[in-house]
Amino acid sequence: PFYDPIEQLKKEILTMSPREFERYVCECFKNMGFEAELTKQTRDGGFDIICKKNSPFRMLLIVECKHYSSGNKVDVSIVRALRGVQDETKANKAICVTTSTFSRDAIEYADKFDTQMELVDMNGLLEWIKA
């Protein structure tokens, strides 16, 4: 059988624990040039990773990770809560990364905030990694 590194990676991601997944996503942001760190496991304040970059301009991102099985979509309540936390932290952008997909309501809600909010599903995550 043909070996597909992306399929293999997808399998590895799906077998991670939620915390391992958060660490993995945190490393992805570090690879993109961010200063990224995980929040404490309990009382994370509504997000799992905080990312900062000071050049070419100051940028603050908050990232929420949802390690869900493929049939379990991230629903709008999670995205709405993340948006509230984004307001509180004054982050430039809130990103929700999941191993599954997002409900239609979640996508429509995030779309209202255009560049301030990004939803990244498993396929989007794999695109990041390939880039």
Order of alpha helices (4+ residues) and beta strands (2+ residues): alpha-alpha-beta-beta-beta-alpha-beta-alpha-beta-alpha
